[in-house]
Amino acid sequence: MLKKFFYFITACFLLPVCCIVCKIFFLVLVSSDKLWICFSSGFALSVSFVYIKGYIGRVYIFFHELNHAFWSALAGIPVTDFSLDKKGGHIEVERLNVIAALGPYFFSIPFAVLIIFHSSLIFFTNPHPLLLYSEYTACGFFIGWHIVTSFHVIRLGQNELKRLGVFFSICAILFIFLFLNGIFLSILSPNFYLANYFKLSYKETINIYSKLFQLIINAYNQILK
């Protein structure tokens, strides 16, 4: 009970920063007309594809369970079992970890692979514009597919979300998803540098929490009067 209360308070403090990362995410997205147009096209294509083919398929289940395993291993938690079958899939880990439990909802493995490919490519050569446009479109497709399928799975109800508290889980997923993908988009964007992303994130975070705490102090002083 005490742990869930702690998660609830943490979620309340995460709400303002969720608004910040959402704002910066869209600032990065619209920083380039080409990125915005290609991203929107890929996003629309993915939504159409999901509605036609269905929300959950073997590909989604594979990446979902792989995400659990990846973040568990990254946190130093041994994965004792990883299995997939026609009905679904599951992994067994030695203990519950917040990041490992929420990983499939905020981290898109295909998008991360795309960013690694893009970063490796620009390190050695200047990619052809058509290749860049294809990457922007793929970016929109992967993010769109991830959002729609994750939303559907969360709506159905998941045990890991219930154990951590749905309110906390959604706030944490929104924050990490938007923050990580904002970083990825900054790497892709020709007009928005990664350093600017971190600088703006820091500035906006300090600004909104300063105002929030000042508001709390003023309200407290008014109560004392």
Residue frames as qw, qx, qy, qz and C-alpha x, y, z in Angstrom:
[[0.000, 0.885, 0.466, 0.000, 0.00, 0.00, 0.00],
 [0.309, -0.806, 0.108, 0.493, 2.83, 2.38, 0.93],
 [0.434, -0.142, 0.600, 0.657, 4.65, 1.54, -2.30],
 [0.234, 0.606, 0.655, 0.385, 1.55, 2.33, -4.41],
 [0.132, -0.939, -0.242, 0.206, 1.14, 5.64, -2.56],
 [0.400, -0.569, 0.359, 0.622, 4.78, 6.47, -3.37],
 [0.370, 0.198, 0.693, 0.586, 4.14, 5.61, -7.03],
 [0.088, 0.827, 0.545, 0.104, 1.04, 7.86, -7.02],
 [0.234, -0.883, 0.011, 0.407, 3.00, 10.85, -5.63],
 [0.430, -0.297, 0.558, 0.645, 5.77, 10.22, -8.17],
 [0.312, 0.492, 0.700, 0.412, 3.19, 10.17, -10.97],
 [0.022, -0.933, -0.333, 0.138, 1.81, 13.54, -9.82],
 [0.282, -0.757, 0.282, 0.517, 5.30, 15.04, -10.05],
 [0.454, -0.016, 0.701, 0.550, 5.79, 13.42, -13.46],
 [0.351, 0.741, 0.571, -0.022, 2.71, 15.10, -14.97],
 [0.078, 0.924, -0.073, -0.367, 4.35, 18.55, -15.52],
 [0.237, -0.530, 0.676, 0.454, 7.45, 17.02, -17.10],
 [0.496, 0.328, 0.785, 0.176, 5.22, 14.88, -19.35],
 [0.310, 0.894, 0.283, -0.159, 3.78, 18.13, -20.73],
 [0.119, -0.816, 0.400, 0.400, 7.31, 19.46, -21.27],
 [0.376, -0.234, 0.810, 0.383, 8.63, 16.45, -23.17],
 [0.467, 0.580, 0.666, 0.041, 5.43, 16.36, -25.25],
 [0.184, 0.942, 0.044, -0.277, 5.91, 20.01, -26.22],
 [0.168, -0.688, 0.590, 0.387, 9.59, 19.50, -27.11],
 [0.543, 0.098, 0.808, 0.206, 8.82, 16.30, -29.02],
 [0.452, 0.747, 0.485, 0.039, 6.49, 18.23, -31.35],
 [0.006, 0.922, -0.210, -0.326, 8.95, 21.13, -31.59],
 [0.358, -0.400, 0.751, 0.385, 11.57, 18.71, -32.90],
 [0.520, 0.366, 0.763, 0.118, 9.03, 17.11, -35.22],
 [0.358, 0.871, 0.335, 0.000, 7.96, 20.38, -36.88],
 [0.313, -0.734, 0.286, 0.531, 11.51, 21.77, -37.04],
 [0.099, -0.266, 0.726, 0.627, 11.77, 20.34, -40.55],
 [0.660, 0.293, -0.023, -0.692, 8.95, 20.35, -43.11],
 [0.584, 0.311, -0.712, -0.235, 10.35, 17.24, -44.79],
 [0.110, 0.086, -0.912, 0.385, 10.59, 15.37, -41.47],
 [0.413, 0.174, 0.481, -0.754, 7.06, 16.41, -40.49],
 [0.683, 0.326, -0.236, -0.610, 5.48, 15.43, -43.82],
 [0.537, 0.260, -0.799, -0.076, 7.27, 12.07, -44.10],
 [0.026, -0.059, 0.839, -0.540, 6.65, 11.28, -40.42],
 [0.545, 0.195, 0.304, -0.757, 2.92, 12.06, -40.77],
 [0.691, 0.310, -0.468, -0.455, 2.69, 9.87, -43.86],
 [0.395, 0.196, -0.883, 0.159, 4.39, 6.96, -42.10],
 [0.216, 0.018, 0.690, -0.691, 2.22, 7.43, -39.00],
 [0.663, 0.240, 0.047, -0.708, -1.00, 7.41, -41.06],
 [0.632, 0.304, -0.669, -0.249, 0.20, 4.34, -42.95],
 [0.184, 0.142, -0.902, 0.362, 0.92, 2.44, -39.73],
 [0.421, 0.109, 0.512, -0.741, -2.47, 3.28, -38.19],
 [0.727, 0.300, -0.223, -0.576, -4.22, 2.07, -41.36],
 [0.501, 0.303, -0.811, -0.020, -2.07, -1.08, -41.41],
 [0.053, -0.083, 0.839, -0.535, -2.86, -1.91, -37.77],
 [0.572, 0.193, 0.331, -0.725, -6.61, -1.46, -38.22],
 [0.728, 0.349, -0.400, -0.434, -6.60, -3.64, -41.34],
 [0.565, 0.273, -0.772, 0.100, -4.31, -6.42, -40.09],
 [0.746, -0.540, -0.389, -0.031, -5.34, -6.34, -36.43],
 [0.277, -0.905, 0.241, -0.214, -3.79, -4.92, -33.28],
 [0.506, -0.583, 0.635, -0.036, -1.79, -7.84, -31.97],
 [0.881, 0.379, -0.265, -0.100, 0.16, -10.27, -34.09],
 [0.928, -0.157, -0.084, 0.327, 3.20, -12.47, -33.67],
 [0.488, 0.495, -0.124, 0.708, 5.54, -9.60, -34.55],
 [0.289, -0.726, 0.115, -0.613, 4.13, -7.41, -31.78],
 [0.879, -0.467, -0.010, -0.098, 4.22, -10.27, -29.24],
 [0.850, 0.138, -0.132, 0.491, 7.84, -11.03, -30.15],
 [0.273, 0.546, -0.166, 0.774, 8.97, -7.42, -29.71],
 [0.545, -0.683, -0.002, -0.486, 6.87, -7.04, -26.54],
 [0.922, -0.376, -0.012, 0.088, 8.52, -10.01, -24.82],
 [0.727, 0.295, -0.105, 0.611, 11.93, -9.12, -26.24],
 [0.031, -0.734, 0.107, -0.670, 11.56, -5.67, -24.67],
 [0.755, -0.614, 0.051, -0.224, 10.84, -7.22, -21.27],
 [0.936, -0.090, -0.004, 0.339, 13.91, -9.43, -21.64],
 [0.509, 0.552, -0.075, 0.657, 16.14, -6.59, -22.89],
 [0.200, -0.747, 0.164, -0.613, 15.33, -4.18, -20.04],
 [0.870, -0.484, 0.041, -0.085, 15.52, -6.96, -17.45],
 [0.873, 0.098, -0.040, 0.477, 18.98, -7.95, -18.68],
 [0.277, 0.660, -0.091, 0.693, 20.02, -4.28, -18.76],
 [0.472, -0.715, 0.154, -0.493, 18.94, -3.93, -15.12],
 [0.095, 0.443, -0.851, 0.266, 20.97, -7.01, -14.20],
 [0.712, -0.058, 0.469, -0.519, 17.90, -9.19, -13.63],
 [0.148, -0.179, 0.931, 0.283, 18.37, -12.76, -14.92],
 [0.701, 0.174, -0.173, -0.670, 15.78, -13.96, -17.44],
 [0.452, -0.217, 0.854, -0.137, 14.96, -17.54, -16.54],
 [0.464, 0.341, 0.807, 0.128, 12.51, -18.29, -19.37],
 [0.254, 0.466, -0.206, -0.822, 11.58, -16.78, -22.74],
 [0.333, 0.194, 0.905, 0.181, 8.91, -18.48, -24.83],
 [0.400, 0.302, -0.168, -0.849, 6.62, -17.75, -27.76],
 [0.289, 0.202, 0.930, 0.103, 3.76, -19.82, -29.14],
 [0.005, 0.430, 0.647, 0.629, 0.62, -19.41, -31.24],
 [0.318, -0.769, -0.553, -0.018, -1.38, -18.11, -28.29],
 [0.143, -0.974, 0.080, -0.156, 1.16, -15.54, -27.16],
 [0.655, 0.340, -0.461, 0.493, 4.39, -15.34, -25.25],
 [0.544, -0.828, -0.006, -0.132, 5.87, -14.73, -21.83],
 [0.484, 0.480, -0.567, 0.462, 9.15, -14.36, -19.98],
 [0.740, -0.611, -0.270, 0.079, 10.10, -15.31, -16.45],
 [0.289, 0.650, -0.379, 0.591, 12.41, -13.05, -14.42],
 [0.489, -0.118, -0.711, 0.491, 13.74, -13.37, -10.88],
 [0.121, -0.548, -0.505, 0.656, 12.13, -10.12, -9.66],
 [0.258, 0.841, 0.451, 0.148, 9.93, -7.25, -10.80],
 [0.371, -0.266, 0.065, 0.887, 11.62, -4.09, -12.03],
 [0.284, 0.723, 0.302, -0.553, 9.73, -0.92, -13.00],
 [0.196, 0.624, -0.461, -0.600, 11.71, -0.23, -16.18],
 [0.050, -0.109, 0.957, 0.265, 11.64, -3.88, -17.29],
 [0.266, 0.470, 0.799, -0.265, 7.88, -4.07, -16.65],
 [0.306, 0.799, 0.234, -0.461, 7.10, -0.89, -18.61],
 [0.295, -0.413, 0.581, 0.636, 9.79, -1.27, -21.30],
 [0.317, 0.306, 0.800, 0.406, 7.52, -2.65, -24.05],
 [0.109, 0.841, 0.526, -0.063, 5.23, 0.38, -23.77],
 [0.053, -0.938, 0.061, 0.336, 7.84, 3.15, -24.03],
 [0.231, -0.579, 0.640, 0.449, 10.59, 1.63, -26.17],
 [0.826, 0.501, 0.061, -0.249, 10.29, 0.73, -29.84],
 [0.697, -0.312, 0.526, 0.375, 13.02, -1.71, -30.83],
 [0.626, 0.511, 0.432, 0.401, 12.52, -1.22, -34.62],
 [0.097, 0.980, 0.044, 0.169, 12.82, 2.58, -34.18],
 [0.517, -0.750, 0.368, 0.189, 15.98, 2.16, -32.08],
 [0.743, 0.028, 0.522, 0.417, 17.48, -0.05, -34.81],
 [0.429, 0.795, 0.294, 0.313, 16.61, 2.64, -37.38],
 [0.171, -0.974, 0.146, -0.017, 18.43, 5.27, -35.30],
 [0.670, -0.462, 0.490, 0.313, 21.52, 3.05, -34.97],
 [0.673, 0.384, 0.485, 0.405, 21.48, 2.51, -38.75],
 [0.215, 0.937, 0.154, 0.227, 21.10, 6.26, -39.40],
 [0.385, -0.876, 0.270, 0.107, 23.87, 7.20, -36.93],
 [0.726, -0.213, 0.527, 0.386, 26.24, 4.64, -38.43],
 [0.584, 0.597, 0.422, 0.352, 25.47, 5.84, -41.95],
 [0.106, 0.977, 0.027, 0.181, 26.05, 9.56, -41.37],
 [0.596, -0.685, 0.327, 0.260, 29.30, 8.73, -39.58],
 [0.633, -0.100, 0.582, 0.501, 30.78, 7.40, -42.82],
 [0.214, 0.230, 0.569, 0.760, 28.93, 9.27, -45.58],
 [0.311, 0.210, 0.151, -0.915, 26.23, 11.80, -46.46],
 [0.400, 0.319, 0.858, -0.042, 23.04, 9.82, -47.13],
 [0.015, 0.264, 0.578, 0.772, 21.03, 10.49, -50.28],
 [0.340, -0.068, 0.190, -0.919, 17.95, 12.70, -49.63],
 [0.723, -0.085, -0.451, -0.516, 15.63, 9.91, -50.75],
 [0.593, -0.060, -0.751, 0.284, 17.15, 7.61, -48.14],
 [0.041, 0.012, -0.494, 0.868, 16.62, 10.27, -45.47],
 [0.541, -0.074, -0.104, -0.831, 12.99, 10.71, -46.52],
 [0.736, -0.079, -0.645, -0.190, 12.54, 6.95, -46.30],
 [0.394, -0.032, -0.707, 0.586, 14.00, 7.00, -42.79],
 [0.228, -0.048, 0.260, -0.937, 11.63, 9.80, -41.75],
 [0.695, -0.076, -0.349, -0.625, 8.66, 7.82, -43.11],
 [0.676, -0.053, -0.723, 0.130, 9.85, 4.65, -41.35],
 [0.127, 0.072, -0.565, 0.812, 10.20, 6.69, -38.16],
 [0.498, -0.066, 0.064, -0.862, 6.53, 7.73, -38.35],
 [0.762, -0.026, -0.548, -0.343, 5.47, 4.18, -39.17],
 [0.536, 0.006, -0.752, 0.384, 7.34, 2.62, -36.22],
 [0.050, -0.025, 0.486, -0.872, 6.12, 5.23, -33.72],
 [0.598, -0.043, -0.146, -0.787, 2.55, 5.04, -35.01],
 [0.741, -0.030, -0.655, -0.146, 2.52, 1.23, -34.86],
 [0.381, 0.019, -0.718, 0.583, 3.99, 1.31, -31.36],
 [0.237, -0.060, 0.305, -0.920, 1.49, 3.88, -30.03],
 [0.688, -0.049, -0.270, -0.672, -1.62, 2.20, -31.45],
 [0.743, -0.035, -0.669, -0.008, -0.72, -1.35, -30.42],
 [0.288, 0.047, -0.660, 0.692, 0.51, -0.28, -26.96],
 [0.377, -0.106, 0.166, -0.905, -2.64, 1.75, -26.35],
 [0.766, -0.076, -0.429, -0.472, -4.75, -1.26, -27.31],
 [0.647, -0.012, -0.712, 0.272, -2.83, -3.61, -25.00],
 [0.066, 0.079, -0.520, 0.848, -2.97, -1.14, -22.07],
 [0.543, -0.120, -0.056, -0.829, -6.72, -0.72, -22.59],
 [0.773, -0.083, -0.590, -0.217, -7.16, -4.49, -22.31],
 [0.652, -0.682, 0.223, -0.245, -5.43, -4.45, -18.92],
 [0.687, 0.391, -0.554, 0.259, -1.98, -5.75, -18.04],
 [0.781, -0.513, -0.318, 0.164, -0.87, -7.30, -14.76],
 [0.610, -0.009, -0.161, 0.776, 2.44, -5.41, -14.67],
 [0.021, -0.477, -0.104, -0.872, 0.59, -2.09, -14.95],
 [0.628, -0.619, -0.307, -0.357, -1.88, -3.01, -12.21],
 [0.789, -0.314, -0.321, 0.419, 0.92, -4.06, -9.85],
 [0.424, 0.033, -0.088, 0.901, 2.65, -0.68, -10.24],
 [0.123, 0.656, 0.397, -0.630, -0.58, 1.34, -10.37],
 [0.518, 0.599, 0.516, 0.327, -2.21, 2.32, -13.66],
 [0.036, 0.996, 0.077, -0.031, -1.86, 6.08, -13.06],
 [0.415, -0.715, 0.457, 0.328, 1.86, 5.82, -12.31],
 [0.661, 0.059, 0.649, 0.372, 2.44, 3.39, -15.18],
 [0.441, 0.768, 0.404, 0.228, 0.80, 5.67, -17.76],
 [0.083, -0.985, 0.118, 0.095, 2.67, 8.77, -16.52],
 [0.534, -0.532, 0.565, 0.336, 6.00, 6.92, -16.52],
 [0.644, 0.304, 0.615, 0.339, 5.34, 5.44, -19.99],
 [0.304, 0.916, 0.242, 0.104, 4.40, 8.85, -21.43],
 [0.231, -0.912, 0.282, 0.187, 7.46, 10.55, -19.97],
 [0.553, -0.381, 0.646, 0.363, 10.04, 7.96, -21.00],
 [0.613, 0.467, 0.587, 0.247, 8.43, 7.35, -24.41],
 [0.263, 0.950, 0.149, 0.079, 8.33, 11.04, -25.34],
 [0.312, -0.846, 0.375, 0.214, 11.78, 11.76, -23.89],
 [0.631, -0.192, 0.665, 0.351, 13.50, 8.85, -25.64],
 [0.549, 0.547, 0.554, 0.303, 11.77, 9.42, -28.96],
 [0.066, 0.992, 0.008, -0.103, 12.50, 13.14, -28.72],
 [0.418, -0.633, 0.550, 0.349, 16.18, 12.19, -28.53],
 [0.605, 0.149, 0.708, 0.332, 15.81, 9.85, -31.50],
 [0.387, 0.832, 0.383, 0.106, 14.01, 12.50, -33.54],
 [0.137, -0.932, 0.217, 0.255, 16.74, 15.03, -32.70],
 [0.518, -0.332, 0.670, 0.415, 19.28, 12.62, -34.17],
 [0.499, 0.441, 0.679, 0.310, 17.19, 12.30, -37.33],
 [0.176, 0.933, 0.291, -0.120, 16.21, 15.97, -37.67],
 [0.631, 0.361, 0.075, 0.682, 18.46, 18.11, -39.88],
 [0.015, 0.695, 0.039, 0.718, 17.43, 21.33, -38.08],
 [0.613, -0.692, 0.102, -0.368, 17.30, 20.36, -34.39],
 [0.439, 0.464, -0.713, 0.288, 20.54, 19.31, -32.72],
 [0.710, -0.327, -0.613, 0.116, 20.73, 16.85, -29.85],
 [0.363, -0.057, -0.412, 0.834, 22.53, 19.40, -27.65],
 [0.255, -0.221, -0.078, -0.938, 19.65, 21.84, -28.18],
 [0.666, -0.349, -0.567, -0.337, 17.19, 19.13, -27.18],
 [0.631, -0.302, -0.564, 0.439, 18.87, 18.55, -23.80],
 [0.182, 0.035, -0.192, 0.964, 19.37, 22.28, -23.25],
 [0.407, -0.288, -0.260, -0.827, 15.72, 23.06, -23.93],
 [0.700, -0.355, -0.612, -0.099, 14.53, 20.11, -21.83],
 [0.506, -0.198, -0.498, 0.676, 16.61, 21.28, -18.87],
 [0.010, -0.103, 0.046, -0.994, 15.48, 24.90, -19.21],
 [0.531, -0.319, -0.397, -0.678, 11.79, 24.02, -19.50],
 [0.684, -0.321, -0.644, 0.123, 11.95, 21.55, -16.59],
 [0.351, -0.137, -0.413, 0.829, 13.58, 24.06, -14.24],
 [0.178, -0.171, -0.123, -0.961, 11.06, 26.71, -15.32],
 [0.607, -0.354, -0.485, -0.521, 7.89, 24.66, -14.79],
 [0.676, -0.344, -0.597, 0.263, 8.96, 23.14, -11.45],
 [0.240, 0.002, -0.289, 0.927, 10.09, 26.53, -10.14],
 [0.372, -0.244, -0.187, -0.876, 6.62, 27.89, -10.90],
 [0.699, -0.320, -0.599, -0.222, 4.97, 24.80, -9.41],
 [0.574, -0.246, -0.562, 0.542, 6.90, 24.97, -6.12],
 [0.035, 0.081, -0.140, 0.986, 6.33, 28.72, -5.90],
 [0.528, -0.316, -0.386, -0.687, 2.61, 28.08, -6.32],
 [0.711, -0.329, -0.614, 0.098, 2.69, 25.47, -3.53],
 [0.401, -0.105, -0.419, 0.808, 4.59, 27.84, -1.21],
 [0.190, -0.192, -0.066, -0.961, 2.14, 30.69, -1.90],
 [0.652, -0.356, -0.499, -0.446, -0.83, 28.38, -1.22],
 [0.654, -0.254, -0.594, 0.394, 0.80, 27.19, 2.03],
 [0.198, 0.007, -0.274, 0.941, 1.39, 30.78, 3.16],
 [0.397, -0.292, -0.254, -0.832, -2.21, 31.65, 2.41],
 [0.706, -0.363, -0.597, -0.114, -3.41, 28.72, 4.54],
 [0.520, -0.167, -0.503, 0.670, -1.21, 29.86, 7.47],
 [0.053, -0.163, 0.059, -0.983, -2.76, 33.33, 7.30]]
